[in-house]
């Protein structure tokens, strides 16, 4: 038999290839027909899209292709097994399968079809997730997940769950203070299921996030709705497990649930920088796919910057091109916050994130160090990016934060070890209590009251502060309630999340904060116009710097480098906006209880008599007035940094 020869696709006609899987018994030879079809929103053929892992490229299996069945295509064993399970006995099944429906040897076609992934997975009748053949109690695990999901209702937007009609008499399923009733057999089955290779694959992120609500997840001959699976994952993530039944699997189980939880949380689009970091543990064979594999999940505004898959470019060229497109299109440098100095960097500038290597530290959430200002940046060529900003502080000392394990005693010991000597009685820049500053630094200032409405699954500042005092003055944690749902336990969870992969530093000027692990004395803390996070820069020449990475600096996270200290009656918050279904920056007046989206410090700069309290254009316009010229006029020492 001859190898199958693909007929070309008409790019201008919006064509894709579909696979018709002919019926047959389980062990009979696989026979398929490939046919070109036009796929548009107004012309959508009926088909299912398969989401799976290719598996090993060794020991390939031949399947019969074409009307005569005299041609063959070589597919991986995993796909061959999937086709056996997907095939009906008496009727055809129409599928889209990337390995077969794209001519993988045609680089141009491959790039063009990757661009169409969003259409393919969105317009498919449903996505079928194939985890593999039945083994290691996978059927039992899916049954457990199905039963669990039937007991609960989940609001992913508000991050809450409540008993379903079937679970009304069993409220413990949604009580976060009570562990799941699962023991060894149940936890082992779920652990093995979640460690299937499908969950590690980068491309599946876009495939399932774009899928219709009718999509299913399948292992062997057993399947359950994807919506049921993701709700079960929500419960697994937010309730504690009986660790005595997990043993050495406890940490990898926790990490895997976090990975699958991020995959399942598809309530809103994720900005590109965060999306890359969320998928840092996912596997892909081509580092360029760290970008190309996410294109279909980008927000509409980010898709408009025009990234097109081009496999003729090197990895460094692809990454640098993405950064420059973001800067040019959005007039922002926030993508630089994804930079993290690596021991073995790629051949590209330090202001270009190395997305082929996952960052050690988790990103900060919604910092506003730049006061929502536009970037003042220019690419000078030869790998040099010029950017305007302020040199806010200089690192005096930096200590890497290391954990032996994730236990509460270890976390408390780490917090004690890095606490400033005068933490209980000292003060920091602006006269703020050093204890308050340290309490906020440990968790990067993410408390329930930082959000409106308040987020109940976050710790409060006051209970966290009280717990911190106990940690610093007591022997061990005996004086603090560390049950899983308690405020102090939540605070330690945040500490574990944000201290990992970072260094604790003190600055010459008196600031304290968290910096990348590569931080060292002499590094400069800079706030660049258009970059939401303070950046740690390392001087190489008079005006030239390398980017070390983003940092959290208490006292510089809300525009202080440009606008000065905020009046203490105002608290920066993130307010839920009904229109965008997202949290937006705002300011709470603690004396009146009113909120406003415009920074109170901008009032004089804009020449207005009163501050807007709505969420309209004036609030959004506030930061756009902050140009280098204006800031220099106000006496701010703005300088130009040439980033290498």
Secondary structure, DSSP 8 states (H G I E B T S, - for coil): -EE-------GGGTEEEEEEE----TTS--EEEEEEEE-BTTB----EEEE-----SSS-EEEEESSSS-EEEEE-HHHHHHHHHH--SSS-EEEE-HHHHS-TT-HHHHHHHHHTHHHHHHHSSEEEEE--SS-TTHHHHHHHHHHHHHTEEEETTTTEEEE-STTTT-GGGG-TTS--S--HHHHHHHHHHHTSGGGGBSTHHHHHHTS-TT-EEEETTEEEEHHHHHHHHHHHHHS---GGGTTTHHHHHHHHHHHHHHHH--SS---HHHHHHHTTT-B-SSTTHHHHTTGGGS-HHHHTT-----TTS-HHHHHHHHHHHHHHHH---GGGGG-B--TT--SS-TTS--TTS--SS---SS--TTTT----EEEEETTEEEEEEEEEEEEEEEEE---S-S-HHHHHHHHHHHS-TTTTT-B-GGG-BHHHHHHHHHTTT--GGGEES--TTS--HHHHHHHHHHHHHSSTTTTS---TTSHHHHHHHHHHHHHTTEEEEEETTS-EEEEETT--TT-EEEEETT-SSEEEEEESSSSEEEEEEEEEETTSSSSHHHH----TTEEEEEEEETTTTEEEEEEEETTT--EESS-GGGHHHHT-SS---SSSHHHHHGGGG--HHHHHHTT--EEEEEE-
